[in-house]
Amino acid sequence: MARGDMTFALKVEETLKDVSSPEYRQIVVEVLTVIFVVLERNSELEFHQGVDLNELISSAVELFLSENLEFRHVSKAEGLKIFFNIPPFNRCGTTSYLARVISNKLLVGGVRVDPATECSVQ
């Protein structure tokens, strides 16, 4: 493990220790996992500013509630409970909503392409 990896791991642990709800902690881990996978598979993408995990989760819950008509009129607190109880990996699971929100966040500022990796047609 590189020095930077260890620093990151300690930051993750520090963040998780402050989360008292086990359900919310699981969603935070899921958000971090989705961010890792998206950035690993798309090295040309980067966040242009700090990432607020709570904002990402809140946006994913709002997206979930807006797309599921039967939950449109529930409170945010109730919506969060419903979101925690949907399976993560099915077509309409938590991972799906988190990935969409993360992708949108990454693309908001545009994509910076590293000239060294830029493809060109010759």
C-alpha positions as CSV (number, residue, x, y, z in Angstrom):
1,M,0.0,0.0,0.0
2,A,1.4,3.3,-1.1
3,R,1.6,6.3,1.4
4,G,-1.2,8.1,-0.4
5,D,-3.4,4.9,-0.2
6,M,-2.9,4.7,3.5
7,T,-3.8,8.4,4.0
8,F,-6.9,7.9,1.9
9,A,-7.8,4.7,3.9
10,L,-7.4,6.7,7.2
11,K,-9.6,9.5,5.9
12,V,-12.3,6.9,5.0
13,E,-12.1,5.4,8.4
14,E,-12.3,8.9,10.0
15,T,-15.4,9.7,8.0
16,L,-17.1,6.4,8.7
17,K,-16.6,6.6,12.5
18,D,-18.7,9.7,12.6
19,V,-21.7,8.0,11.0
20,S,-23.9,6.6,13.7
21,S,-26.6,4.9,11.6
22,P,-25.5,1.5,10.2
23,E,-27.7,2.0,7.2
24,Y,-26.3,5.4,6.4
25,R,-22.8,4.1,6.9
26,Q,-23.5,1.3,4.3
27,I,-24.7,3.9,1.8
28,V,-21.6,6.0,2.4
29,V,-19.4,2.9,1.7
30,E,-21.5,2.3,-1.4
31,V,-21.0,5.9,-2.6
32,L,-17.3,5.6,-2.2
33,T,-17.2,2.3,-4.0
34,V,-19.2,3.7,-6.9
35,I,-16.9,6.7,-7.1
36,F,-13.9,4.4,-7.2
37,V,-15.3,2.2,-9.9
38,V,-16.4,5.1,-12.1
39,L,-13.0,7.0,-11.8
40,E,-11.0,3.8,-12.3
41,R,-12.8,2.9,-15.5
42,N,-12.9,6.5,-16.8
43,S,-9.5,8.0,-16.0
44,E,-10.3,11.1,-18.1
45,L,-12.9,12.1,-15.5
46,E,-12.2,14.0,-12.3
47,F,-14.0,16.0,-9.7
48,H,-13.3,19.7,-10.2
49,Q,-14.1,20.5,-6.5
50,G,-14.6,18.7,-3.2
51,V,-17.3,16.0,-3.0
52,D,-20.0,16.2,-0.4
53,L,-21.1,12.6,0.2
54,N,-24.2,13.7,2.0
55,E,-25.2,15.8,-1.0
56,L,-24.7,12.8,-3.3
57,I,-26.8,10.6,-1.1
58,S,-29.5,13.2,-0.8
59,S,-29.6,13.7,-4.6
60,A,-29.8,9.9,-5.2
61,V,-32.8,9.7,-2.7
62,E,-34.5,12.6,-4.4
63,L,-34.0,11.0,-7.8
64,F,-35.4,7.7,-6.5
65,L,-38.4,9.4,-5.0
66,S,-39.1,11.4,-8.2
67,E,-39.0,8.3,-10.4
68,N,-41.2,6.2,-8.2
69,L,-44.7,7.7,-8.2
70,E,-45.9,5.8,-5.2
71,F,-43.2,7.5,-3.1
72,R,-43.5,11.1,-4.4
73,H,-45.4,12.5,-1.4
74,V,-43.4,10.9,1.4
75,S,-41.3,13.0,3.7
76,K,-37.5,13.2,3.1
77,A,-36.9,11.2,6.3
78,E,-39.3,8.5,5.2
79,G,-37.9,8.5,1.7
80,L,-34.4,7.9,3.1
81,K,-35.7,4.9,5.1
82,I,-37.3,3.5,1.9
83,F,-34.1,4.1,-0.1
84,F,-32.1,2.2,2.6
85,N,-34.3,-0.8,2.1
86,I,-34.1,-1.2,-1.6
87,P,-31.6,-3.8,-2.8
88,P,-28.3,-2.2,-4.0
89,F,-27.6,-4.1,-7.2
90,N,-30.9,-4.6,-9.1
91,R,-31.8,-2.4,-12.0
92,C,-33.5,0.2,-9.8
93,G,-31.3,-0.3,-6.7
94,T,-29.4,2.2,-4.7
95,T,-26.2,1.6,-6.7
96,S,-28.0,2.6,-9.9
97,Y,-29.2,5.9,-8.4
98,L,-25.9,6.7,-6.8
99,A,-24.0,6.0,-10.1
100,R,-26.3,8.3,-12.0
101,V,-25.9,11.1,-9.5
102,I,-22.1,10.7,-9.4
103,S,-21.9,10.6,-13.2
104,N,-23.9,13.8,-13.4
105,K,-21.7,15.5,-10.8
106,L,-18.6,14.5,-12.7
107,L,-19.9,15.8,-16.0
108,V,-21.2,19.1,-14.7
109,G,-17.9,20.9,-15.0
110,G,-17.1,19.3,-18.3
111,V,-14.5,16.7,-18.9
112,R,-10.8,17.6,-18.9
113,V,-8.8,15.5,-21.2
114,D,-5.2,14.9,-20.6
115,P,-3.3,15.7,-23.9
116,A,-1.0,12.7,-23.3
117,T,-4.0,10.3,-23.4
118,E,-6.1,12.1,-25.9
119,C,-7.0,10.0,-28.9
120,S,-6.4,11.5,-32.3
121,V,-7.5,10.4,-35.8
122,Q,-4.7,10.3,-38.3
